[in-house]
Amino acid sequence: MDELKNLLTCGAPWAEQRAKIAIELQEMFEDGEISESERNELLQDLINTDKLNDEADDINIKSALVAAISGVM
Amino acid sequence: MKKILLIAVTSVALTGCASITQWIPSFWDDNQSAKIIDIRQKAHNIQCDTVKTQKTHADGLVKDIQWFLLYSDSKGALQKDVVRLVKPMEQTVNDWAKRTATGEASKGYCKIKKKVIIVQADKAANSVLWRY
């Protein structure tokens, strides 16, 4: 939990956002608001979100490159 | 800028045609753009009051994501990047739909799920709409 709390002020908005969600769901699990399987699934969702993030960055960079090349043609 | 063009063309030529579809991004598509905003709107409007309500919202998102993926797949190989982009959302939403079908989705779980889906939908929509 301390590592997650450190990420809250790491300066990377995407990481702070994920850390905030991870802390919230861990607290909900400890308070009995969500089950263990629900917590595990939601943690997996956060990992999947990073995959989506990587793909999104890849598309953005390639699109910017195509736009730049089109500009010189 | 001509150097960039030369480097890009040379890179593709040297690595062969098989890599072209990996290098060239998919381009703007009206239907994909409209559908990803439908998905984003549904994500922001998720309600967690009851399992029945959750199921309605989850099933709606499952259908829209399925539409997006089938359409993109039918459109061809150049759409692989947007398919990879939306696939993680498919898993996130399908897991939720399965839980609502068996009545095992708590309100707290739904609240966090909504936050995750919104993050994913916002990011995916940004990429789909900013394509050239």
Backbone of each chain as ProteinMPNN parsed JSONL, in Angstrom:
{"seq_chain_A": "MDELKNLLTCGAPWAEQRAKIAIELQEMFEDGEISESERNELLQDLINTDKLNDEADDINIKSALVAAISGVM", "coords_chain_A": {"N_chain_A": [[0.827, -1.218, 0.0], [2.013, 1.217, 0.717], [3.751, 1.655, -1.38], [1.929, 2.09, -3.433], [0.729, 4.425, -2.488], [2.855, 6.175, -2.673], [2.96, 6.446, -5.397], [0.884, 8.141, -5.899], [1.731, 10.728, -5.964], [3.58, 10.874, -7.988], [3.85, 12.308, -10.294], [3.18, 11.479, -12.825], [0.293, 11.56, -14.516], [-1.318, 9.381, -15.482], [-0.371, 7.201, -13.997], [-0.856, 8.02, -11.387], [-3.613, 8.109, -11.424], [-4.27, 5.391, -11.806], [-3.122, 4.317, -9.483], [-4.671, 5.522, -7.522], [-7.162, 4.318, -7.964], [-6.448, 1.648, -7.454], [-5.763, 1.754, -4.725], [-8.202, 2.529, -3.633], [-9.796, 0.291, -4.254], [-8.517, -1.69, -2.815], [-8.938, -0.806, -0.209], [-11.698, -1.005, -0.109], [-11.942, -3.745, -0.274], [-10.749, -4.524, 2.119], [-12.59, -3.435, 3.863], [-14.676, -5.081, 3.427], [-16.449, -4.583, 1.394], [-16.156, -5.437, -1.19], [-15.624, -8.649, -2.754], [-12.922, -11.133, -2.604], [-12.474, -12.279, -5.124], [-13.648, -10.382, -6.746], [-11.962, -8.195, -6.239], [-9.52, -9.196, -7.259], [-10.178, -9.474, -9.964], [-10.636, -6.806, -10.656], [-8.104, -5.728, -10.257], [-6.756, -7.039, -12.286], [-8.051, -5.803, -14.385], [-6.921, -3.273, -14.222], [-4.332, -3.837, -15.017], [-4.858, -4.632, -17.633], [-5.706, -2.187, -18.578], [-3.356, -0.786, -18.79], [-2.248, -2.089, -20.971], [-4.019, -1.271, -22.955], [-3.465, 1.429, -22.876], [-0.825, 1.484, -23.844], [-1.228, 0.628, -26.494], [-2.803, 2.731, -27.388], [-1.027, 4.923, -27.246], [0.794, 4.07, -29.16], [-0.75, 4.137, -31.52], [-1.283, 6.878, -31.604], [1.291, 7.976, -31.969], [2.039, 6.864, -34.451], [0.029, 7.942, -36.082], [0.618, 10.653, -35.879], [3.057, 10.662, -37.136], [2.348, 9.911, -39.751], [0.786, 12.118, -40.418], [2.736, 14.093, -40.363], [4.458, 13.264, -42.409], [2.701, 13.406, -44.582], [2.464, 16.096, -44.712], [4.809, 16.973, -45.884], [4.714, 15.992, -48.394]], "CA_chain_A": [[0.0, 0.0, 0.0], [2.894, 2.392, 0.77], [4.253, 1.88, -2.741], [0.83, 2.692, -4.193], [0.548, 5.807, -2.015], [3.945, 6.976, -3.242], [2.638, 6.72, -6.807], [-0.141, 9.198, -5.976], [2.383, 12.027, -6.201], [4.767, 10.596, -8.819], [3.94, 13.278, -11.387], [2.621, 10.917, -14.071], [-1.166, 11.516, -14.28], [-1.918, 8.058, -15.704], [0.014, 6.323, -12.884], [-1.572, 8.512, -10.195], [-5.012, 7.695, -11.589], [-4.349, 3.935, -11.554], [-2.799, 4.077, -8.072], [-5.848, 5.95, -6.747], [-8.173, 3.26, -8.106], [-5.936, 0.446, -6.769], [-5.879, 1.981, -3.271], [-9.63, 2.523, -3.307], [-10.372, -1.062, -4.285], [-7.929, -2.446, -1.708], [-9.645, -0.368, 1.007], [-13.055, -1.58, -0.16], [-11.791, -5.172, 0.032], [-10.48, -4.638, 3.568], [-13.84, -3.09, 4.562], [-15.676, -6.106, 3.115], [-17.413, -4.102, 0.394], [-16.011, -6.281, -2.385], [-15.048, -9.963, -2.442], [-11.554, -11.332, -3.075], [-12.464, -12.51, -6.578], [-13.94, -9.085, -7.374], [-10.733, -7.405, -6.14], [-8.529, -9.733, -8.202], [-10.615, -9.137, -11.327], [-10.433, -5.365, -10.865], [-6.659, -5.513, -10.394], [-6.447, -7.477, -13.653], [-8.55, -4.739, -15.264], [-5.93, -2.187, -14.222], [-3.22, -4.298, -15.864], [-5.352, -4.541, -19.019], [-5.776, -0.768, -18.932], [-2.008, -0.409, -19.225], [-2.089, -2.597, -22.343], [-4.794, -0.353, -23.806], [-2.717, 2.68, -22.887], [0.317, 1.305, -24.746], [-1.744, 0.604, -27.868], [-3.268, 4.089, -27.714], [0.168, 5.735, -27.491], [1.353, 3.602, -30.422], [-1.586, 4.683, -32.599], [-1.097, 8.339, -31.637], [2.608, 8.289, -32.548], [2.0, 6.534, -35.877], [-0.841, 8.919, -36.754], [1.363, 11.91, -35.941], [4.098, 10.482, -38.146], [1.685, 9.955, -41.054], [0.396, 13.515, -40.645], [3.961, 14.847, -40.649], [4.916, 12.868, -43.749], [1.747, 13.969, -45.547], [2.73, 17.529, -44.784], [5.956, 17.279, -46.747], [4.502, 15.423, -49.747]], "C_chain_A": [[0.856, 1.262, 0.0], [3.421, 2.725, -0.623], [3.18, 2.541, -3.604], [0.629, 4.15, -3.79], [1.646, 6.725, -2.533], [3.653, 7.362, -4.692], [1.619, 7.853, -6.97], [0.449, 10.569, -6.28], [3.621, 11.865, -7.09], [4.911, 11.548, -10.001], [3.44, 12.775, -12.725], [1.116, 10.732, -13.866], [-1.776, 10.127, -14.429], [-1.617, 7.114, -14.54], [-0.71, 6.725, -11.598], [-3.03, 8.05, -10.225], [-5.189, 6.208, -11.272], [-4.112, 3.626, -10.075], [-3.991, 4.426, -7.181], [-6.935, 4.871, -6.779], [-7.74, 2.01, -7.338], [-6.068, 0.573, -5.248], [-7.337, 1.899, -2.839], [-10.192, 1.109, -3.267], [-9.781, -1.946, -3.182], [-8.636, -2.096, -0.391], [-11.058, -0.952, 1.053], [-13.017, -3.072, 0.171], [-11.595, -5.368, 1.532], [-11.725, -4.315, 4.395], [-14.966, -4.099, 4.278], [-16.712, -5.684, 2.098], [-17.336, -4.897, -0.905], [-15.33, -7.593, -1.985], [-13.621, -10.067, -2.986], [-11.512, -11.512, -4.594], [-12.781, -11.215, -7.329], [-12.683, -8.212, -7.374], [-9.697, -7.878, -7.166], [-8.874, -9.387, -9.652], [-10.347, -7.661, -11.634], [-8.944, -5.01, -10.99], [-6.196, -5.924, -11.789], [-6.913, -6.435, -14.663], [-7.555, -3.586, -15.347], [-4.719, -2.559, -15.076], [-3.625, -4.21, -17.341], [-5.419, -3.09, -19.491], [-4.408, -0.267, -19.393], [-1.736, -0.9, -20.649], [-2.805, -1.669, -23.327], [-4.046, 0.968, -23.968], [-1.536, 2.611, -23.86], [-0.126, 1.331, -26.208], [-2.166, 1.994, -28.309], [-2.08, 4.997, -28.036], [0.792, 5.38, -28.838], [0.579, 4.187, -31.607], [-1.358, 6.19, -32.728], [0.229, 8.721, -32.301], [2.603, 8.016, -34.06], [1.153, 7.534, -36.662], [-0.128, 10.254, -36.9], [2.438, 11.84, -37.012], [3.505, 10.562, -39.55], [1.295, 11.395, -41.401], [1.619, 14.351, -41.028], [4.479, 14.541, -42.042], [4.013, 13.445, -44.829], [2.004, 15.455, -45.751], [3.874, 17.89, -45.709], [5.791, 16.749, -48.166], [3.753, 16.407, -50.647]], "O_chain_A": [[0.498, 2.259, -0.626], [3.527, 3.89, -1.007], [3.472, 3.433, -4.401], [0.389, 5.008, -4.64], [1.408, 7.903, -2.801], [4.035, 8.435, -5.158], [1.506, 8.447, -8.042], [-0.238, 11.457, -6.786], [4.588, 12.617, -6.965], [5.963, 11.597, -10.638], [3.289, 13.556, -13.664], [0.702, 9.843, -13.122], [-2.627, 9.723, -13.636], [-2.471, 6.327, -14.133], [-1.126, 5.868, -10.818], [-3.6, 7.658, -9.207], [-6.121, 5.813, -10.57], [-4.799, 2.793, -9.485], [-4.285, 3.722, -6.214], [-7.545, 4.555, -5.758], [-8.551, 1.384, -6.655], [-6.438, -0.384, -4.568], [-7.668, 1.288, -1.822], [-10.963, 0.761, -2.372], [-10.456, -2.841, -2.673], [-8.899, -2.97, 0.435], [-11.549, -1.341, 2.113], [-13.928, -3.602, 0.807], [-12.193, -6.257, 2.138], [-11.902, -4.848, 5.491], [-16.065, -3.983, 4.82], [-17.741, -6.342, 1.945], [-18.324, -5.016, -1.631], [-14.569, -7.648, -1.019], [-13.168, -9.2, -3.733], [-10.634, -10.974, -5.268], [-12.252, -10.976, -8.414], [-12.369, -7.568, -8.375], [-9.075, -7.067, -7.852], [-8.002, -9.055, -10.455], [-9.892, -7.312, -12.724], [-8.576, -4.104, -11.736], [-5.36, -5.258, -12.4], [-6.253, -6.208, -15.677], [-7.367, -2.993, -16.41], [-4.151, -1.715, -15.768], [-2.844, -3.773, -18.186], [-5.21, -2.806, -20.67], [-4.318, 0.578, -20.284], [-1.078, -0.217, -21.434], [-2.273, -1.328, -24.384], [-4.002, 1.545, -25.055], [-1.279, 3.557, -24.605], [0.508, 1.965, -27.051], [-1.927, 2.397, -29.448], [-2.13, 5.758, -29.002], [1.259, 6.254, -29.568], [1.172, 4.669, -32.572], [-1.253, 6.713, -33.838], [0.289, 9.662, -33.091], [3.094, 8.825, -34.847], [1.514, 7.927, -37.771], [-0.254, 10.916, -37.93], [2.703, 12.819, -37.71], [4.077, 11.196, -40.436], [1.457, 11.832, -42.54], [1.544, 15.21, -41.907], [4.89, 15.443, -42.773], [4.489, 13.914, -45.863], [1.783, 15.994, -46.835], [3.907, 18.991, -46.26], [6.618, 17.019, -49.038], [3.489, 16.102, -51.81]]}, "seq_chain_B": "MKKILLIAVTSVALTGCASITQWIPSFWDDNQSAKIIDIRQKAHNIQCDTVKTQKTHADGLVKDIQWFLLYSDSKGALQKDVVRLVKPMEQTVNDWAKRTATGEASKGYCKIKKKVIIVQADKAANSVLWRY", "coords_chain_B": {"N_chain_B": [[12.29, 17.587, -43.113], [12.046, 15.963, -45.3], [13.91, 14.074, -44.845], [12.765, 12.509, -42.872], [10.697, 11.299, -44.29], [12.198, 9.849, -46.129], [13.561, 8.113, -44.41], [11.378, 6.703, -43.358], [10.257, 5.451, -45.635], [12.45, 3.933, -46.468], [12.774, 2.278, -44.247], [10.476, 0.684, -44.349], [10.859, -0.558, -46.808], [13.212, -2.006, -46.383], [12.519, -3.8, -44.371], [10.55, -5.316, -45.451], [7.386, -6.269, -47.039], [5.629, -7.479, -45.279], [5.718, -6.169, -42.891], [4.435, -3.825, -43.307], [1.728, -3.47, -42.62], [1.999, -3.362, -39.926], [3.349, -1.064, -39.512], [1.948, 1.01, -40.764], [-0.638, 3.046, -39.612], [-4.157, 2.591, -38.826], [-6.734, 4.483, -40.491], [-8.854, 7.445, -40.277], [-12.277, 6.79, -39.555], [-15.672, 7.049, -40.002], [-17.721, 5.442, -38.91], [-16.463, 3.891, -36.9], [-15.654, 5.969, -35.262], [-18.089, 7.077, -34.398], [-19.139, 4.893, -33.012], [-17.281, 4.455, -30.94], [-17.699, 6.661, -29.41], [-20.303, 6.21, -28.616], [-19.79, 4.062, -26.923], [-18.192, 5.342, -25.033], [-20.029, 7.173, -23.998], [-21.931, 5.453, -22.88], [-20.318, 4.306, -20.907], [-19.845, 6.465, -19.176], [-22.41, 6.799, -18.248], [-23.037, 4.637, -16.644], [-24.877, 2.877, -14.194], [-25.066, 1.736, -10.842], [-26.935, 0.769, -9.053], [-28.632, -1.617, -8.689], [-28.193, -5.205, -9.237], [-29.592, -5.968, -11.467], [-29.861, -3.556, -12.868], [-27.179, -3.087, -13.335], [-26.637, -5.23, -15.051], [-28.083, -4.559, -17.34], [-26.652, -2.307, -18.209], [-24.086, -3.413, -18.554], [-24.543, -5.38, -20.527], [-25.282, -3.77, -22.668], [-22.905, -2.414, -23.209], [-21.27, -4.588, -23.873], [-22.4, -5.37, -26.318], [-21.936, -3.097, -27.949], [-19.134, -2.993, -27.986], [-18.57, -5.446, -29.146], [-19.698, -4.968, -31.669], [-17.969, -2.952, -32.608], [-15.523, -4.351, -32.731], [-16.106, -6.459, -34.532], [-16.808, -5.035, -36.846], [-14.392, -3.671, -37.346], [-12.675, -5.815, -37.74], [-13.832, -6.94, -40.029], [-13.266, -4.967, -41.814], [-10.601, -5.16, -42.46], [-6.968, -5.893, -42.647], [-5.535, -3.605, -41.952], [-6.777, -2.575, -39.767], [-5.933, -3.675, -37.459], [-4.63, -2.39, -35.381], [-6.576, -0.833, -34.004], [-8.206, -2.863, -33.181], [-6.558, -4.22, -31.368], [-6.415, -2.172, -29.557], [-8.999, -1.96, -28.454], [-9.525, -4.467, -27.462], [-8.68, -5.005, -24.695], [-10.721, -3.663, -23.349], [-12.889, -5.203, -24.027], [-12.472, -7.532, -22.533], [-12.618, -6.497, -19.907], [-15.288, -5.58, -19.795], [-16.744, -7.879, -20.508], [-16.182, -9.608, -18.356], [-17.514, -8.274, -16.325], [-20.171, -8.415, -17.279], [-20.568, -11.184, -17.109], [-20.535, -11.576, -14.338], [-22.784, -10.094, -13.563], [-24.727, -11.615, -14.717], [-24.779, -13.851, -13.123], [-25.447, -12.797, -10.759], [-23.485, -11.944, -8.997], [-22.298, -9.482, -8.617], [-21.218, -6.896, -6.739], [-22.208, -3.675, -5.358], [-20.076, -2.0, -4.726], [-18.012, -3.146, -6.226], [-19.005, -2.602, -8.781], [-18.841, 0.182, -8.809], [-16.067, 0.662, -8.873], [-15.477, -0.727, -11.199], [-16.805, 0.841, -13.06], [-15.233, 3.18, -12.983], [-12.821, 2.192, -14.041], [-13.646, 1.389, -16.611], [-14.415, 3.839, -17.68], [-11.934, 5.183, -17.753], [-10.634, 3.563, -19.647], [-12.357, 3.819, -21.89], [-12.285, 6.577, -22.406], [-9.591, 6.955, -23.112], [-9.35, 5.229, -25.334], [-11.199, 6.369, -27.1], [-10.036, 8.832, -27.561], [-7.754, 8.104, -29.066], [-8.916, 6.837, -31.311], [-10.371, 8.899, -32.466], [-8.456, 10.83, -33.053], [-7.049, 10.019, -35.213], [-5.432, 10.268, -38.45]], "CA_chain_B": [[11.138, 16.691, -43.142], [12.248, 14.972, -46.362], [14.704, 12.993, -44.253], [11.819, 11.619, -42.168], [10.028, 10.524, -45.334], [13.18, 8.912, -46.666], [13.786, 7.083, -43.376], [10.168, 5.876, -43.263], [10.142, 4.611, -46.841], [13.56, 2.98, -46.423], [12.498, 1.296, -43.184], [9.477, -0.265, -44.848], [11.472, -1.322, -47.902], [14.207, -2.929, -45.85], [11.94, -4.834, -43.508], [9.653, -6.152, -46.235], [5.985, -5.879, -47.087], [4.88, -8.049, -44.16], [5.681, -5.246, -41.769], [3.728, -2.594, -43.674], [0.495, -3.329, -41.841], [2.35, -3.026, -38.535], [3.894, 0.283, -39.488], [0.928, 1.993, -41.155], [-1.787, 3.02, -38.7], [-5.466, 2.694, -39.46], [-7.083, 5.887, -40.706], [-10.159, 7.925, -39.805], [-13.449, 6.044, -39.999], [-16.862, 7.662, -39.387], [-18.483, 4.463, -38.114], [-15.69, 3.591, -35.676], [-15.661, 7.164, -34.413], [-19.412, 7.18, -33.766], [-19.336, 3.78, -32.069], [-16.438, 4.598, -29.748], [-18.345, 7.683, -28.564], [-21.425, 5.495, -27.986], [-19.199, 3.29, -25.821], [-17.765, 6.305, -23.998], [-21.23, 7.721, -23.364], [-22.495, 4.395, -22.025], [-19.421, 4.156, -19.753], [-20.078, 7.578, -18.243], [-23.78, 6.718, -17.723], [-23.235, 3.386, -15.888], [-25.519, 2.983, -12.874], [-24.718, 0.538, -10.078], [-27.928, 0.597, -7.972], [-28.984, -3.033, -8.476], [-27.527, -6.118, -10.185], [-30.382, -5.932, -12.701], [-29.453, -2.333, -13.574], [-25.799, -3.327, -13.804], [-26.682, -6.16, -16.182], [-28.545, -3.8, -18.512], [-25.546, -1.465, -18.673], [-22.994, -4.281, -19.011], [-24.933, -6.008, -21.8], [-25.236, -2.724, -23.7], [-21.495, -2.183, -23.561], [-20.773, -5.795, -24.554], [-22.873, -5.333, -27.714], [-21.25, -2.032, -28.69], [-17.724, -3.377, -28.182], [-18.605, -6.524, -30.142], [-19.935, -4.316, -32.968], [-16.738, -2.262, -32.987], [-14.491, -5.329, -33.08], [-16.507, -7.174, -35.753], [-16.708, -4.078, -37.95], [-12.972, -3.427, -37.605], [-12.136, -7.061, -38.282], [-14.342, -7.095, -41.402], [-12.7, -3.922, -42.668], [-9.333, -5.626, -43.0], [-5.744, -6.024, -41.85], [-5.046, -2.314, -41.449], [-7.508, -2.196, -38.554], [-5.464, -4.48, -36.322], [-4.243, -1.547, -34.249], [-7.746, -0.476, -33.193], [-8.692, -4.104, -32.556], [-5.706, -4.402, -30.179], [-6.744, -1.085, -28.631], [-10.302, -2.157, -27.794], [-9.584, -5.806, -26.863], [-8.702, -5.002, -23.22], [-12.059, -3.234, -22.9], [-13.786, -6.349, -24.198], [-12.322, -8.414, -21.366], [-13.126, -5.78, -18.731], [-16.753, -5.516, -19.831], [-17.283, -9.247, -20.502], [-16.1, -10.114, -16.971], [-18.603, -7.61, -15.59], [-21.442, -8.982, -17.752], [-20.689, -12.543, -16.559], [-20.886, -11.463, -12.918], [-24.168, -9.629, -13.411], [-25.6, -12.721, -15.125], [-24.896, -14.805, -12.013], [-25.854, -12.039, -9.568], [-22.348, -11.85, -8.062], [-21.644, -8.18, -8.757], [-21.593, -5.983, -5.65], [-22.281, -2.262, -5.732], [-18.713, -1.471, -4.642], [-17.319, -3.666, -7.41], [-19.508, -1.866, -9.949], [-18.327, 1.565, -8.764], [-14.673, 0.64, -9.342], [-15.529, -1.155, -12.603], [-17.198, 2.032, -13.844], [-14.06, 4.06, -13.097], [-11.865, 1.565, -14.967], [-14.201, 1.432, -17.975], [-14.347, 5.236, -18.131], [-10.528, 5.445, -18.111], [-10.355, 2.853, -20.898], [-13.153, 4.38, -22.996], [-11.771, 7.924, -22.703], [-8.304, 6.808, -23.803], [-9.591, 4.613, -26.646], [-11.893, 7.356, -27.948], [-9.03, 9.829, -27.94], [-6.917, 7.566, -30.143], [-9.719, 6.564, -32.51], [-10.801, 10.162, -33.08], [-7.338, 11.681, -33.465], [-6.325, 9.455, -36.346], [-5.359, 11.139, -39.632]], "C_chain_B": [[11.293, 15.612, -44.217], [13.06, 13.786, -45.838], [13.799, 11.983, -43.559], [11.131, 10.697, -43.17], [10.956, 9.451, -45.884], [13.426, 7.764, -45.684], [12.595, 6.137, -43.305], [10.059, 4.914, -44.433], [11.236, 3.539, -46.843], [13.305, 1.879, -45.399], [11.532, 0.231, -43.665], [10.088, -1.152, -45.919], [12.437, -2.374, -47.379], [13.59, -4.073, -45.049], [10.896, -5.679, -44.222], [8.197, -5.76, -46.088], [5.185, -6.372, -45.884], [4.744, -7.063, -43.01], [4.878, -3.985, -42.061], [2.489, -2.394, -42.802], [0.774, -3.028, -40.372], [2.788, -1.57, -38.422], [2.832, 1.339, -39.787], [-0.253, 1.917, -40.191], [-3.103, 2.984, -39.478], [-5.817, 4.179, -39.559], [-8.496, 6.182, -40.195], [-11.296, 7.093, -40.392], [-14.661, 6.581, -39.243], [-17.589, 6.694, -38.452], [-17.777, 4.104, -36.814], [-15.739, 4.774, -34.703], [-16.994, 7.306, -33.673], [-19.588, 6.103, -32.69], [-18.502, 3.947, -30.796], [-17.01, 5.687, -28.825], [-19.602, 7.1, -27.907], [-20.928, 4.746, -26.746], [-18.808, 4.219, -24.677], [-18.97, 6.862, -23.248], [-21.862, 6.694, -22.419], [-21.646, 4.216, -20.763], [-19.704, 5.24, -18.705], [-21.468, 7.502, -17.597], [-24.065, 5.443, -16.922], [-23.868, 3.681, -14.532], [-25.354, 1.652, -12.136], [-25.761, 0.145, -9.026], [-28.264, -0.861, -7.656], [-28.23, -3.899, -9.489], [-28.264, -6.107, -11.528], [-30.008, -4.701, -13.546], [-28.059, -2.507, -14.158], [-25.803, -4.197, -15.055], [-27.091, -5.44, -17.466], [-27.393, -2.981, -19.101], [-24.398, -2.322, -19.239], [-23.317, -4.886, -20.38], [-24.891, -5.005, -22.953], [-23.809, -2.464, -24.161], [-20.895, -3.374, -24.304], [-21.154, -5.753, -26.038], [-22.129, -4.279, -28.527], [-19.787, -2.394, -28.97], [-17.629, -4.493, -29.218], [-18.796, -5.949, -31.549], [-18.642, -3.694, -33.472], [-15.686, -3.263, -33.476], [-14.833, -6.082, -34.37], [-16.381, -6.274, -36.978], [-15.249, -3.879, -38.346], [-12.319, -4.647, -38.235], [-12.564, -7.242, -39.742], [-13.693, -6.105, -42.35], [-11.31, -4.274, -43.175], [-8.136, -5.497, -42.078], [-5.256, -4.709, -41.265], [-5.737, -1.867, -40.159], [-7.018, -2.935, -37.311], [-5.092, -3.62, -35.116], [-5.441, -1.16, -33.38], [-8.384, -1.706, -32.54], [-7.895, -4.364, -31.269], [-6.042, -3.354, -29.107], [-7.986, -1.401, -27.794], [-10.417, -3.527, -27.112], [-9.554, -5.806, -25.327], [-10.053, -4.566, -22.644], [-13.054, -4.385, -22.976], [-13.708, -7.267, -22.979], [-12.907, -7.777, -20.102], [-14.647, -5.841, -18.662], [-17.376, -6.919, -19.809], [-17.26, -9.859, -19.097], [-17.243, -9.551, -16.124], [-19.96, -8.23, -15.968], [-21.662, -10.389, -17.181], [-21.115, -12.492, -15.095], [-22.345, -11.029, -12.729], [-25.155, -10.74, -13.779], [-25.8, -13.726, -13.999], [-25.245, -14.103, -10.698], [-24.747, -11.844, -8.554], [-21.621, -10.511, -8.128], [-22.12, -7.225, -7.666], [-21.59, -4.54, -6.146], [-20.881, -1.63, -5.727], [-17.875, -1.884, -5.838], [-17.711, -2.862, -8.645], [-18.948, -0.442, -9.989], [-16.885, 1.637, -9.286], [-14.632, 0.257, -10.828], [-15.857, 0.034, -13.501], [-15.998, 2.958, -14.046], [-13.054, 3.515, -14.103], [-12.368, 1.672, -16.411], [-14.159, 2.856, -18.527], [-12.919, 5.591, -18.561], [-10.216, 4.815, -19.473], [-11.08, 3.497, -22.081], [-12.649, 5.766, -23.392], [-10.486, 7.832, -23.531], [-8.501, 6.252, -25.214], [-10.238, 5.617, -27.596], [-10.92, 8.42, -28.442], [-8.196, 9.345, -29.121], [-7.698, 7.355, -31.43], [-10.079, 7.868, -33.23], [-9.654, 11.048, -33.564], [-6.532, 11.094, -34.608], [-6.408, 10.377, -37.551], [-6.432, 10.796, -40.648]], "O_chain_B": [[10.762, 14.509, -44.09], [12.924, 12.658, -46.312], [14.018, 10.774, -43.636], [10.995, 9.494, -42.946], [10.559, 8.302, -46.079], [13.49, 6.599, -46.076], [12.764, 4.922, -43.204], [9.804, 3.722, -44.256], [10.98, 2.382, -47.179], [13.582, 0.705, -45.645], [11.728, -0.961, -43.43], [9.861, -2.362, -45.934], [12.472, -3.499, -47.877], [14.103, -5.192, -45.063], [10.405, -6.658, -43.66], [7.811, -5.037, -45.17], [4.183, -5.763, -45.509], [3.777, -7.111, -42.249], [4.663, -3.165, -41.168], [2.233, -1.296, -42.31], [-0.085, -2.51, -39.659], [2.622, -0.931, -37.383], [2.801, 2.405, -39.172], [-0.81, 0.84, -39.977], [-3.137, 3.315, -40.663], [-5.284, 5.014, -38.828], [-9.219, 5.292, -39.748], [-11.279, 6.737, -41.57], [-14.689, 6.575, -38.012], [-18.014, 7.065, -37.358], [-18.405, 4.02, -35.759], [-15.849, 4.597, -33.49], [-17.027, 7.613, -32.481], [-20.112, 6.365, -31.608], [-18.961, 3.619, -29.703], [-16.826, 5.636, -27.609], [-19.929, 7.453, -26.774], [-21.545, 4.784, -25.681], [-19.059, 3.927, -23.508], [-18.943, 7.007, -22.026], [-22.271, 7.026, -21.307], [-22.184, 4.001, -19.676], [-19.79, 4.961, -17.509], [-21.686, 8.07, -16.527], [-25.214, 5.191, -16.558], [-23.459, 4.599, -13.82], [-25.485, 0.582, -12.729], [-25.496, -0.723, -8.194], [-28.192, -1.287, -6.504], [-27.696, -3.391, -10.474], [-27.647, -6.22, -12.587], [-29.86, -4.789, -14.765], [-27.787, -2.134, -15.299], [-25.064, -3.936, -16.005], [-26.527, -5.675, -18.534], [-27.183, -2.959, -20.313], [-23.817, -1.991, -20.273], [-22.473, -4.903, -21.276], [-24.513, -5.348, -24.072], [-23.545, -2.315, -25.354], [-20.115, -3.205, -25.241], [-20.336, -6.06, -26.905], [-21.735, -4.536, -29.665], [-19.272, -2.133, -30.057], [-16.731, -4.497, -30.061], [-18.145, -6.382, -32.5], [-18.263, -3.886, -34.628], [-15.042, -3.049, -34.503], [-13.958, -6.317, -35.204], [-15.902, -6.708, -38.025], [-14.907, -3.913, -39.528], [-11.508, -4.524, -39.153], [-11.764, -7.647, -40.585], [-13.579, -6.366, -43.547], [-10.876, -3.753, -44.203], [-8.239, -5.07, -40.927], [-4.634, -4.692, -40.203], [-5.323, -0.889, -39.537], [-7.617, -2.831, -36.241], [-5.219, -4.055, -33.972], [-5.338, -1.158, -32.153], [-9.016, -1.607, -31.488], [-8.465, -4.683, -30.226], [-5.961, -3.625, -27.909], [-8.022, -1.146, -26.59], [-11.301, -3.732, -26.28], [-10.329, -6.536, -24.708], [-10.471, -5.04, -21.588], [-13.932, -4.532, -22.126], [-14.727, -7.72, -22.459], [-13.601, -8.436, -19.328], [-15.223, -6.118, -17.609], [-18.408, -7.131, -19.173], [-18.202, -10.544, -18.697], [-17.851, -10.258, -15.319], [-20.782, -8.529, -15.103], [-22.78, -10.752, -16.816], [-21.96, -13.276, -14.664], [-23.046, -11.532, -11.85], [-26.261, -10.81, -13.244], [-26.843, -14.375, -13.912], [-25.326, -14.744, -9.65], [-25.019, -11.605, -7.377], [-20.457, -10.416, -7.739], [-23.275, -6.798, -7.663], [-21.045, -4.229, -7.205], [-20.544, -0.834, -6.603], [-17.125, -1.083, -6.395], [-16.86, -2.489, -9.453], [-18.622, 0.077, -11.057], [-16.529, 2.544, -10.037], [-13.869, 0.825, -11.609], [-15.262, 0.208, -14.564], [-15.774, 3.461, -15.147], [-12.502, 4.26, -14.913], [-11.606, 2.006, -17.318], [-13.895, 3.054, -19.713], [-12.715, 6.219, -19.6], [-9.614, 5.45, -20.339], [-10.492, 3.696, -23.144], [-12.593, 6.093, -24.577], [-10.321, 8.543, -24.523], [-7.899, 6.738, -26.171], [-9.863, 5.7, -28.765], [-10.978, 8.849, -29.594], [-7.96, 10.095, -30.068], [-7.205, 7.657, -32.517], [-10.088, 7.923, -34.46], [-9.865, 11.927, -34.4], [-5.461, 11.599, -34.942], [-7.339, 11.174, -37.667], [-6.512, 11.431, -41.699]]}, "name": "protein", "num_of_chains": 2, "seq": "MDELKNLLTCGAPWAEQRAKIAIELQEMFEDGEISESERNELLQDLINTDKLNDEADDINIKSALVAAISGVMMKKILLIAVTSVALTGCASITQWIPSFWDDNQSAKIIDIRQKAHNIQCDTVKTQKTHADGLVKDIQWFLLYSDSKGALQKDVVRLVKPMEQTVNDWAKRTATGEASKGYCKIKKKVIIVQADKAANSVLWRY"}
